[in-house]
Amino acid sequence: MMRRVDAPFTPEQVAHINEFQLAGYMHSFTCGNCSGCDRDLVATVDGLHCRRCDYRQFWVHSFMADGSAVAGYRRMFAAAGLETPNNQAGPPHG
């Protein structure tokens, strides 16, 4: 069962969530109101929000907030000698 994490988020969680949103490994959370490009939600300590309208979301999956999804995918891609979806080859930072 997937656990979820509710806002408010810590600054560290915000960084992990936004990294997940940009990484391209899995479908990011997107605005439920807007269509087309540039509808990925952006995390802040108060929750996720759309840059184009007032849409908000106040939870994420735990693997998004703890950084484990992005780190795991980076390791998997690096082990296979592949570039990551966002064209950054190699293991996770830090």
N, C-alpha and C positions, 0 to 999 in steps of 0.2 A: 504494500500500500504506500502510495506516495504521500509524504508529509508536506504540509504547506507552512509557509512562514508569512505572518501578517505584519503589515506596517504598524507602527513605525519601524523602519529598518535602521541598522547601525551604519555608519559611514563605510565600514568594511563590506557589509552586505550590499550597499548601494554600488560600490565598485565592482563586486562580483556579478551583480545582476546586469549592470550596464555592459560588462565584458561579455556576458552570455548573449545579451541582446545583439551585439555587434559581431560575434564570433562566426556565425553562419553554420554551426554544426547541426542545429535543430531549428525548427521554426520558432521565431521569436514571438513574444506577445505583441499583438498589434491592436490598433484602435478599432473599436467596434462600430464607430460612426463613420470614419473616413474611408475612402477607397483609393486605390492607386498606390503610388510610391510614397515613401517617407511617412509611413504610418506606424513604424515601430515605436513602442512605448519607451519612455525614458524614466529611469528610477531616480527618486530623491528619498530622503528619509521619511517623507510623508506618504510615499506610495509611488506607483507608476503613473505617468501622464502622457497624453498625446501633445505633440508640439503644434498641432494644427487646430485643435478644438478643446473643449473642456472635459473630454473623456478621461476617467480615472479608474485605476485598478489598485486594490489594496492588499494583494497577496501574490506570492510566487511559490513555485515548488522549492523545496529545501535544497535540491541539487543546484539550483540557480543561485541561491543566496550564499551557499558555503563554498562555491568555486569548484566543487568536485567535478561537475560535468565538463567544463572547459578544460580543466587540467587532464582529465581522463581522455578526452578526445585528442588533445595535443599529443599525449604520450602515444596513443594508438597510431596516429598519423605519422609521427616521427619514427616509430618502430617499423612502420611499413615503408619508410623512405618517401612519403608523400607530402605534398604541400597541404597546409590546412586550408579550409574553404576561404579564409580571408587572406590567403597568399602569404602567410607567415609560417615558414617551415621551422620545425624543431620543437623542442620540449617547452613546457610552460616557463614563464618568467618567475624569478625568485626562487 
